[in-house]
């Protein structure tokens, strides 16, 4: 797969996730956040299982997990990190609006290169850093947030951003060890559903009938976001770097704000539109401008 095709697929994943914020926001009338998370990931896993079984004819993830402890920990870790990110995000949507949640979720954009550079000792291309700053500022404008005063929902989203950053970095590692995107996507969905179910039962105690009114939202979130979105991420991210992937996936906040305006009637003022434009510029900067060109520009401005 070419890098251009990988980037296009990740844009599609960002579109799916942005649209799913609406289902997440409106899907908790009769069930709680853990119930919604459990339901959507059960549906997502059910959609992915036939594809995972078919993929096992070529490469068997579970044999690889028994033979290689790193693959085993990584595969299970994807589900743990995914639950951390989505569980906190879903709970936060009880307290905050879609655009603000999307902005704070986008904090994984600077976290990915920072963690990669500081803790994993990976080289991060120079063109990524200005793109990260532009993207984060654009996301801030997009949210319409007038201050950084932390509210409870905001703190939950910020905590989730660390899990999303870890999830992106772990994908980058495990997909170099084994190319089994459907099995990995199904397994991480099952792990997420199990953890959500364990927490849901004592805290929310929903009855089966409580899920019925929310089935359209659960089906959309399960099929589109989990079945398609996260599988596309696993397939496409193998062909690009983690920091570049984080920037492209941050388009999720643009799509979330658009759908929040279109479907829920949430405000999208002129300054938010500027934020959208800045995020697009950041993605283009990361993908079109090379590290060599950045170094050339720096040398020009540092000439005596």
C-alpha positions in Angstrom: 0.0 0.0 0.0 1.3 3.5 -0.9 1.6 6.1 1.8 -0.9 8.3 -0.1 -3.5 5.5 0.0 -2.7 4.9 3.7 -3.3 8.6 4.5 -6.5 8.5 2.5 -7.8 5.5 4.5 -6.9 7.2 7.8 -8.8 10.3 6.7 -11.8 7.9 6.2 -11.3 6.6 9.7 -11.2 10.1 11.1 -14.5 10.8 9.2 -16.1 7.7 10.7 -15.0 8.6 14.3 -16.1 12.2 13.9 -19.6 11.1 12.9 -19.7 8.6 15.7 -19.4 11.4 18.3 -23.1 12.1 17.5 -24.1 8.6 18.2 -22.0 8.6 21.4 -23.6 11.8 22.6 -27.2 10.8 21.8 -26.9 7.1 22.7 -27.1 7.4 26.5 -30.7 8.2 27.2 -31.5 4.7 28.6 -28.0 3.3 29.2 -24.9 4.7 30.9 -21.5 5.3 29.3 -20.2 1.9 30.2 -23.3 0.3 28.8 -22.9 2.2 25.5 -19.3 1.2 25.3 -20.1 -2.4 26.0 -22.9 -2.5 23.5 -21.0 -0.9 20.6 -17.9 -3.1 21.1 -19.9 -6.3 21.2 -21.5 -5.3 17.9 -18.1 -4.3 16.5 -16.5 -7.6 17.6 -19.4 -9.6 16.0 -18.9 -7.8 12.7 -15.1 -8.4 12.8 -15.1 -12.1 13.9 -15.9 -13.6 10.4 -13.1 -11.5 8.8 -10.7 -12.4 11.6 -11.5 -16.1 11.2 -11.0 -15.9 7.4 -7.6 -14.0 8.0 -6.5 -16.9 10.3 -6.0 -19.1 7.2 -3.1 -16.9 6.3 -1.7 -15.9 9.7 -2.8 -17.0 13.1 -2.6 -14.3 15.7 -3.2 -16.7 18.6 -0.4 -19.0 17.7 1.9 -16.0 17.4 0.7 -14.8 20.8 1.6 -18.2 22.4 5.0 -18.2 20.7 5.9 -14.6 21.3 5.2 -12.9 24.6 5.7 -9.4 23.2 3.0 -10.0 20.6 0.7 -11.4 23.3 1.2 -8.3 25.6 0.9 -5.9 22.6 -2.4 -7.5 21.3 -4.0 -7.4 24.8 -2.6 -4.0 25.4 -4.4 -2.6 22.4 -7.7 -3.5 24.0 -6.7 -2.1 27.4 -5.5 1.2 25.9 -8.6 1.4 23.7 -10.9 0.9 26.7 -9.0 3.6 28.6 -9.4 6.0 25.8 -13.0 5.3 24.8 -14.3 4.7 28.4 -13.1 8.1 29.6 -14.3 9.8 26.4 -17.7 8.2 26.5 -18.1 9.1 30.2 -16.9 12.7 29.5 -19.7 13.2 26.9 -22.2 13.1 29.7 -20.6 16.4 30.9 -19.3 18.2 27.8 -20.3 19.0 24.2 -19.0 17.2 21.1 -16.7 20.0 19.8 -14.9 20.4 23.2 -14.6 16.6 23.6 -13.1 16.4 20.1 -10.6 19.2 20.8 -9.4 17.6 24.1 -9.2 14.2 22.5 -6.9 15.7 19.9 -4.3 16.2 22.7 -2.9 12.8 21.6 -1.5 14.7 18.6 1.4 16.3 20.6 1.5 13.4 23.0 2.5 10.8 20.3 5.7 12.5 19.1 6.6 13.6 22.7 6.3 10.1 24.0 8.1 8.7 20.9 11.0 11.1 21.3 11.4 11.3 25.1 10.6 7.8 26.2 11.0 5.5 23.2 14.0 7.4 21.8 12.6 7.5 18.3 13.5 10.1 15.8 10.6 12.5 15.0 10.9 14.4 11.8 11.3 18.2 12.1 8.2 18.9 9.9 6.1 17.1 12.5 6.7 19.6 15.4 5.3 22.8 13.7 2.4 20.7 12.4 1.6 19.5 15.9 1.6 23.1 17.2 -0.7 24.3 14.4 -3.0 21.3 14.8 -3.4 21.8 18.5 -4.1 25.5 18.2 -6.6 24.8 15.4 -8.3 22.3 17.6 -8.5 24.8 20.4 -10.2 27.4 18.1 -12.5 24.7 16.8 -13.7 23.8 20.3 -14.9 27.3 21.0 -13.4 27.0 24.4 -12.8 30.5 25.9 -10.6 29.3 28.7 -8.6 26.3 29.8 -10.4 26.1 33.1 -10.7 22.3 33.8 -14.2 20.8 34.2 -14.7 17.2 35.3 -15.6 16.0 31.7 -12.6 17.8 30.3 -10.3 16.1 32.7 -11.7 12.7 31.7 -11.0 13.5 28.0 -7.4 14.7 28.8 -6.8 11.4 30.6 -8.2 9.5 27.7 -5.8 11.3 25.3 -2.9 9.6 27.0 -4.5 6.2 26.3 -5.1 7.1 22.6 -1.5 8.2 22.2 -0.3 4.9 23.7 -2.7 3.0 21.4 -1.3 4.7 18.3 2.3 4.0 19.3 1.5 0.4 20.2 -0.2 -0.2 16.8 3.0 1.1 15.1 5.0 -1.5 17.0 2.8 -4.6 16.8 2.0 -4.2 13.1 5.7 -4.5 12.4 5.7 -7.8 14.3 2.6 -9.4 12.8 0.3 -8.4 10.0 -3.1 -9.5 11.3 -5.3 -6.3 11.4 -8.7 -8.1 11.5 -7.7 -10.4 14.3 -6.1 -7.6 16.3 -9.2 -5.4 15.7 -11.5 -8.1 16.8 -9.4 -8.9 19.9 -9.1 -5.3 21.0 -12.9 -5.0 20.6 -13.5 -8.1 22.8 -11.1 -6.9 25.5 -12.8 -3.4 25.5 -16.2 -5.0 25.7 -15.2 -7.3 28.6 -13.7 -4.5 30.7 -16.7 -2.2 30.0 -19.1 -5.0 30.9 -17.3 -5.8 34.2 -17.6 -2.1 35.2 -21.1 -1.7 33.8 -22.7 -4.5 35.9 -22.2 -3.1 39.4 -22.2 0.7 38.5 -25.1 0.9 36.0 -26.9 -2.4 36.2 -28.9 -2.0 32.9 -31.6 -4.5 31.8 -31.5 -6.0 28.3 -34.5 -3.8 27.4 -32.5 -0.6 28.2 -30.3 -1.3 25.1 -33.2 -1.6 22.7 -34.0 2.1 22.2 -30.3 2.9 21.7 -29.8 0.2 19.0 -29.5 2.6 16.1 -26.7 4.5 17.8 -25.0 1.4 19.1 -25.2 -0.2 15.6 -23.7 2.9 14.0 -20.9 3.2 16.6 -20.2 -0.5 16.5 -20.3 -1.1 12.7 -18.9 2.2 11.4 -16.4 3.3 14.2 -15.3 -0.1 15.5 -15.8 -2.4 12.6 -14.6 0.0 9.9 -12.7 2.8 11.6 -10.3 1.0 13.9 -9.7 -1.8 11.4 -8.8 0.8 8.8 -6.4 2.4 11.3 -4.7 -1.0 11.9 -4.3 -1.6 8.1 -3.2 1.9 7.1 -1.0 2.9 10.0 1.5 0.2 9.1 2.5 2.3 6.1 3.2 5.6 7.8 4.8 6.9 11.0 2.9 7.3 14.3 3.3 11.1 14.6 2.0 11.5 11.0 -0.9 9.1 11.7 -1.8 11.1 14.8 -2.0 14.3 12.8 -4.2 12.8 10.1 -6.5 11.1 12.6 -6.9 14.5 14.4 -9.2 15.4 11.5 -11.7 13.5 13.6 -12.2 16.8 15.6 -13.0 18.7 12.4 -15.6 16.1 11.3 -17.0 15.9 14.9 -17.5 19.6 15.1 -19.2 19.6 11.6 -21.6 16.8 12.5 -22.2 18.4 15.9 -23.3 21.6 14.0 -25.2 19.8 11.3 -27.1 17.2 13.4 -27.2 18.5 17.0 -27.3 22.3 16.2 -24.1 23.0 18.2 -22.5 26.3 17.3 -19.8 26.5 14.7 -18.7 30.1 14.6 -16.2 31.8 12.3 -13.3 31.2 14.7 -14.1 27.5 14.7 -13.9 27.4 10.9 -10.4 29.0 11.2 -9.5 26.2 13.5 -10.7 23.6 10.9 -8.5 25.3 8.3 -5.5 25.2 10.6 -5.9 21.5 11.2 -6.0 20.8 7.5 -2.8 23.0 7.0 -1.1 21.0 9.8 -1.9 17.7 8.1 -0.6 19.0 4.7 2.5 20.4 6.4 3.3 17.0 7.9 2.8 15.1 4.7 3.9 17.5 1.9 6.8 19.5 3.5 9.8 17.3 4.0 12.3 17.4 6.9 15.0 18.5 4.5 12.9 21.5 3.4 12.4 22.5 7.1 16.1 22.3 7.7 16.7 24.5 4.6 14.2 27.1 5.9 15.9 27.1 9.3 19.3 27.7 7.7 18.1 30.6 5.7 16.7 32.4 8.8 19.9 31.6 10.8 22.3 33.0 8.2 24.4 35.9 9.6 
